[in-house]
Amino acid sequence: MEYLEVQKHANDETLKSIPSYVLDDLSSRFIINSRPEEITSIIRIFFLVENAYWFYLDFHRVENPQLRECNLKEFAFNLISHCPQLKQYTADFDKHFDAWKQYKRTIATCGAIILDQELKHVLLVQSYSSKNSWGFPKGKINLNEAPDDCAAREVFEETGFDIKPYMDPQEYLEKCSNEQVCRLYIVSGVPLNSTFIPKTRREIRDIQWFPMNTLPTHRGDQTLKEVVGLNLNLYTITPFLKSLRIWIKNHLLDTPSQSSKQRSRMKQQKLFSQQNYNQYQEFMQLKKGKSAAKNVLAQKTSTSSVRYSKEIEVEETNIKQGRRGMTVFQSLFGNKDTQHVVEFKAPVVDTNSFYSHTWFNFTIDEDTVMEAFPHEGTYFLPSHFTQQKELVLGKS
């Protein structure tokens, strides 16, 4: 009877806090044996603590369900208070944790918009922590990691699928929100019968193909709710859908199934209609007494925050070219070929008064310098040689 009471008391204590043996294991795995530069910054320390937190949930709590289930902040305080190398940060723990959370929100994320072969379905993943939250597979970029490598790594971790063979590093959509850049590479041609198995625990609950024509482009769109019967949380993918559908439409126009003559005619019609529309808008602005420059500025500010990779390239090219098609150097300093070359002339220096006071009246004692050189009878070979010879380096 006493043994059962002791066990019950031990279980109650385990539920109240994380046991020391668990914190010892996590400290040795993620803190103590880490590289010295990793624990010099509190920001880097919290990333290590976050890795320890996921290990605690994925392994320790799976093996022992009696262990306490806590959030990241509670776990971080327990681990930092337990680890001797980190106890100094417990005094201002809340300030350090909030600073790390703010910094984490600014780290760029990369992922992929995976489409099937007919461009009619898109792959979405369901978050483990929320039953109704769905989004594109993506994650935060590591230090000195290329964006396309980050996207491929995150997609493989969350879906178990390698997108590298289907990926074009020049095809992506990019959105900047609250100082955080999100880049999603457009990966098309993935078979619908592909196998998707997450490589991480407690991160992805489900992976499903969604029909493109059912996904909402704004909050009031109820098409998907009528199909699945649930109000799904898709706030992370909604901003990209309008640009994605434009990309799909343009991509379908370039498919090999249509003749080159028909594709050329459709492109010409599209270009002609766009030119007519621009001319009409310019005419209306002039009619209202507004300048064309203000109209261009209004169009630029009213564009969507999601940008296509080709648009980014054009914008960067225009910035590099400067005004009137000239380079930045030409716009600032003119064309160097037409500039008169001015010959450089060194300034005249009065050598009679150009000297340092340190060398003023400097003389050399020749006898003292010569005595410092090695002379006969100074150096000998080691004693273990059978025949010792005097090493003569110079003659007096």
N, C-alpha and C positions, 0 to 999 in steps of 0.2 A: 504494500500500500504506500509506503514511504517512497519507493522507487518511482511509482507512477506520479506522485506529487512533484518529485524533483524534475521528471521529464516534462510535466506540464508547465512548471515554472520556467524551465529552460526554453521551451517553445514560445512562451509569452515574451521572454526577454529577446528572443530572436526576431519576433515580429515587431518589437519596438524599435530596434536599431540593427544596423548591419554588423554581423559578427566580426571580431578582430581577425580571424583566420582568413576571411574573405578579403578584407581590406589589405592584409599583408600580401596575399597573392596578387591582387590588382596593383598594389604599389610596386612590387618587384617586376611585374610584367610591363607596366606602362610608364612608371616614374623613375624608379631607382636605376634601372639599367638602360635608360634612354641616353642619348648623346648629351654632353654637357651644355651645348648651345640651346637645346630644347627647353631647359628648365631655367634659363636666364630671363626669359620674357614671360610675363603673366598671361599674355595672349596665347603663346605656344603651350603653356601649361594647361590652360583650359581645353585646348584641342586634345591633349593627351588624356585629360580627365573624361572628355566626351567619348573617346575610344574605349576607355575603361568602363564607362557606363553601359555602352552597347554590349561589351563582353559580359558584364554582370547580368544583363537581361537575357542574353542569348545562351549563356552556358550555366552560370551559377544558379539562377532562378529556375531554369529548366531541370537541372539535376536535383534541386531542392526547392520545391514550391513553397516551403514554409518561410523562405526568406522574404524580407519586406519588399513590397513593390513601391517605389518612390519615383519622384520626377528627377530631372537632371540637376536642378539646383540643390535639392536635398542631398542627392548622392555626392555632388561635388563638395559640399560643405563637410560631409562625413569623411571623404577621402583626403581632402586637404588638411583637416584637423588631425587625421590619423598619421599621415606621412610626415616624418621629422623634417624632410627637406622643404616642405611646403607650409609648415605651421605659421610662418611669419605672415602669410597672406590672410589668415583668419580674422585679423582685426578689422580690415576693410574689405571683407568678403563681398558684401552687397555691391560696393562700388566697382570692384574688379569684375564681378560677374556681369553687371550691367554694361560695362565698357566692352567686355568680350562679346556680348550679344549684339551690341551696336556695330562692332567691327565685323562680326560674322554676316550681318545683313548687307554689307557692301561688297562681299566677295562675289565675283562673277560666277554664274552657273552655265553649264553647257550640257546639251542633251540632243535628242533627235526626234523628229516628226517622222515616224515610220508609216509608210503607205504601202498598200498592196500593189499587185501588178497592173490592175485596172484603175488605180487611183480613186477608188470608191470607198475604201475603208482606211481608218487610221487606228494605230495601236495606242491604247491608254493603259496606265497602271493605276491601281488603287492603293492609296496609302494605308499602312497597317494601323495607324493610330486613329483613322477616321473611316467609317464605313461608307460614307457617301462622297468622299473626296477622290476625284480622278484627275490625272494630269499626264503630261508627256514624261517619259523617263529622262531624268536629268539629275545633276548634282553639282556641287561646288568644285571649282578647279583648284588643283594643288599648286604649290610654289614651283615656278619654272616649268609648268606643264603646258603643252600646246593645246589650244582649244579643241581641235578635232580629236586628239588623243584623249582628252578629258571626256568628250561626248561618247566615244567608243567604250571607254572604261566604265562610265556610269551606266550606259545602256546594258553592257554585259553583266554588271553586278545586279541590276534590277530585273533583267529579263533572261539572262543567260544566252543571249543571241549576239553574235558578232556582226556588226554592221559595216566593218571595214570594206568587205568586197562590194557593197552596194553604195558606198559613201563617196560623195564628191565634196572635197573641202571648200569649193567655191560656191556651193549652193546652201544657203542658210538664211534664216530670218533672225533678226536681232531686235531686242526691246530693252530700253533703259528705264528703270523705275526706281525712284528713291535711291539714286546713286548706285544701283546694282544693275549690271548688264546681264541679260539672259540671251544666250545664243543657241538656237535650235537648228541643227542641220537637217535638211530635207532628204530623207532616205526613201527612195521609191523602188518598186519591183520586188518586194519581199513577199513570198508565197503565203497565202492564208493558212495553209496547213503546217506552217513552221512551228517548232516546239519552243515554248517559252517557260523557263524554270528559273526563278530568282536564285541568285548565289548568296544573298544575304538573308539573315533571319530578322524577323520582326520589323521589316521595313516595307515590304510589298505584300499586300493581302491577295490581290488578284490581278490578272492581265487579260484584257479582252480587246477584240476588234470592234470598233464602232463605225456605223455607216456615216459617211461625211455629210449626207443630206439631212441627218437628224441632229447634228450638233448645233447648238444655238450660237448666234453671232452677237446677241445682246441679251440682257436679263429678262426681257419680256417674252422671249421665244420659248414656247411650250411644246415644241415638236418632239424633243427627246422624252419629255415627261409622258406624253401620250403613248409613246412606243414602249418604254420600259415600265411605266406605271409608278416611277419614283422621281422625286425632285433631287437630282444629283448635283453635287457641288463641282462645277467646272470653271471656276473663276480664273484659274491659272492658264487655261487654254483658250478662253474666249477672245482675248486680245489678238491672238495669232490667226484666228480662223478666216477673217476677211482677206488678209494677205495670202494665206495658204490657198484659198479658193481661186484667187487671181493667178497664183503660180500654177495650179492644176489646169486652169483654163488655157493659159498660154502654153503649157507643156503638151496638152492634148492637141493643140494646133500644129505642133511640130512632130507629131507621131508619124512613123513611116507608112502607116496605112493610107494616108492621103497623098495624092500626087503632088509633086513639087510645084506644078503650075497652079494648082488650087491653093496651096499654102501661100505662095507668093501673092496671089490675088487677094486673099484674105488679109495678109499683112498690109498690103497697099491700101485696101479699104479702111483698115483700122487706123493707119497713119493719116490718111486723107481726112477721115472723120475727126481725128484728134486735132489736126491743123485747123479745120473749119471751126471747131469748138473754141480753140484758143483765139482765133481771129474774132469770133463773135464776142467772147468775153472782153477782149481788148477794146472792141468797138463800143461796148456798153459802158466800159469804164471811162472812155474818152467822152462819151455822150453825157455822162453824169458829172464830167469835169474833174475826174480823178486821173492821176497819172498811171501809166502802165507799170512803173516801178512799184507803186503801192499795191497794185493788183498781184504782182509776182510775190511780194512779201506776204500778202494775205494768203495766197495759195500755199506758200511755204510753211506758214505757221499753222494752217489748218490740216496739214497732212497727218496721217496716223503715226503714232509713236513706234510702231513696228516697221522696220526697214528691211528691204530685201538686199542681199549681198551685192548685187550688181548696182543698186542705187548708191550703196556706200562707196563702192569703187569710183563711180562717177563723181560723187561729192568730193572725195579725197583728191581726185585728179584735178578738179576745178580749183580747189584750194591751193594745190601745188603750182598751178599755172599762173596764178595771180591775175592782174587786170589785163584785159584786151588780149588774152591768149599768150602773154609773155610770162617768162619764168619770174620767180620771186626776186632773183638777183637783178634781172633786167628792169623790172618794175621799180625797184629801189634805186639802182645805180645806173640804169640805162644800158644800152647795148655796148659791150666792151670793145667790139670790133670797130665801132664808130667813134670811140673816145680817143682823145689825144693822149699818147703815152708820154708821161712826164719822167724824165731821167732823175734817178735818185742821186743826191749829192750829200756826202757825209759832212757833218758840221766841223768847223775848224776848231782845233784844240790847241791850247798853248802848252806845249810839252815842257817848257822851262819851269812851270809851276804845278805840273801834274805829277804828284808823288804822294806816297804815304809816309806819315810821320814814323811809322814802325821801322821802316828801312832807312831812315835818315841817319847818316853817319855810321852805317853798318860796316863792321870789319870782320875778318875771319882769322882765327888763330890757327895757322897751318900746323904747328908742332903738336898741338893738342889733338887735332883731327887725325894726324898720322899715327899717333900713339894708340888710337882706338882701333886701328886696323890689325888683323892677326899677323903674327911674326914668328920667326923660327923658334922652336922649343915650346910652343904653346899647346898644340894639339897632338895626341898620340892615339894609336889604334888600341882597341880593347885588349885587356890582359890575357883573354883566353886564346888569342892567336899564338901559334907556336913561335912565330918570328915577329917580334915587335919592330915596327919601323916608325920613325918620327915623321909625322905629316908636316911638311913644310908648305905653307900657303904663300909665302912671300919672302923676299929677302930684304933685310934692312938697308 
